[in-house]
């Protein structure tokens, strides 16, 4: 059995860097083009009441990640490896769902980088997309790919948050109204809440940070404290970005502006901060899409390899994964809508299936967790949250029905 003990013990600074990289990989994987579009659309739809949906989704996301990171981190096994030990074959089913969904969404992520480049400097989206794919490939080809990966996602994550903070301040949103609605919402939309949860901890995103943590060697029972703290912070980082984007759009809408274009986020940024706002949107979209390209590729490949697979082999497979997605993007220009619906349904199924496997391992298979006594309160929170993921999964299947309508 692969355990953290097979890896050399990390120094305090190295462990801190590894955990920071894992935290931002999860957070920035969640913050993609779809994240920006959803947040904008929902803010336009229900205004300040969207604050309540954000709060609820963050609490549920924390419950999911607390369990996922701790179970994977303590066991020293990837999600599919744990799955195969709990029920032979289920791990590979999970791996197939993650890999297929990850590839489809990565075509969309590359398209997002192209649109970001276009907003930044007017470059042709296809050219911008290919340049971005090359940047991602170079990260995984570097001699110290792991360190490069950790540093780039932290840097881009910080840039996104700072730019979003600037636009949110300039937009002058009604913060008091948003705070009131965070607790006493005028409009509660459960479909929006479930959509946010699926978009933040659905599909490959669920495992991005935890798998990165394993590969960095920062796992094991002795690191439970760091694992817990980092899993919560990863969701908080995502939440901060969501809140800032929400406030920026809310400020524009509350000011009386009517967003009518297909790209409402870009339009809102332009209204809030003029040309600087548009350029800032381009940088944010590009950074969000690029980090999602990196996160989707890294995590998808982690599901078709083993803990014992040499790092160089994993990196080359990741390069090939990005390359194939880039070639498809060159010919299609975007991920076909039908494939996105399929991938969305896969994402909705991945969370309840994978989460059930992990919770069962925590409940009945202490041998897989190195004898660790799993906290009952955390298991109870996990089970309650799992029931909600079943509802999400059922809703995601409705997406498939659209293909036959």
Phi, psi and omega in degrees: 000132179282126179228165179301338183292345180282348179259150178298145182291133182276148173288167182301315181292321180294320179294320180297317179296318181297316181292323178296317178297317179297319180299312182287332177296315178297311184297313183285336174295323180287330183271084180241188179304320179295323178301314181293316180296313181299311183300319180295310182299316183291326177293319178296322183291309188240005173061225185296337180297342179297339179301321180294318179299321179296314181299313181297316182295323179296317180298317179293318180300319178298318179299320179293308185292327176304316181285314183299310182296317184292315182295313179294317182296316181289321182288330184075014182241143175290164185302317182289329177291319175298317180302315181293334178279331178282312179214101184311126178102330183295329179296322180285330173297314178299316180299319180296317179298315180296314185296313181295312179298319180297321181292316180298313181292332180290330174297318177294324178294318177297320176300322178296322177296324178296318178293325177296315177300320181296319179289328181289311188219015176073014181288146177306129184305322181293321178295315179298322179295317181291319177301317181295319178298321178295319178301313180298319180296318181297327178300315182281346177270347182294154184297325178247065186300319181300314180293320179297318179299311181300315184291320184291321181288326176293315180298310182293324177298317179295319179298316180300314183295317181295316179294319179294323177298317179300312182292323179297322179291315181296325182290344178050062182286158176283083186299320180300316179296321179295317179297319179298315181289340177295333181252316181239078185289143176282337183217121177250120181240104184290332178295319178295318180299313181294327178294318178298316181298313180298325181283340183262324180231028178262159174060219183295335184300326180307324189250356186305305183292318182295319179291323178295320178301316179299312183294337178278346180088005182266066181222182180106161182303324183294346181253015184304319180300312179294322180298314181298310182299316183291322180297322178289316181297327180299319178288323179296320177300315178298318180296320178300316180297318180297316181296315181296318178295317178301314181295322179297313180291319180299320179300320180290313182294316180296335179283357176104357181287144177248118181273120188239346184280171177290335180250078186295327181296313179297319179298316180295318179296322178295319179294320184289318188224021176062216182297323178298321179297318179296316179295321178298319178299319179300315179296316181297314180297317180296314180295319180296317181290319181296316179293330176288325174300312181297313182295317181294317181294311182302311185289319180300317180291328179296340180273345179249010176235173180250167177299332182274353179295130180304143182302320181299320179295316179299318181295319179294322177294323178294319176300316179297320179300311180295320180299316179296316179299321180293320179296316178299318179298321180301321183277326185260329182085340177193169175283128180304142184303321180299317179293324179294323178294317177300312182296323177298320177294319176302315180302318180293332179275328183300316185298307180293323181292307181295319181294321179298318180298314182294317180295323178295319178299320180291326185278316190242350186236067178299334180298331179280343179254030177056033179081004183295131177275108185286132181301129182296322181298324180287323178295319179297314177301319180297316181295316178300317179294322178301321178300323177293322179294332175297319177296318177299316181297319179297318178297323182294329179294334178298332178298325180293329181296334178298331182290337183253001182291000000 
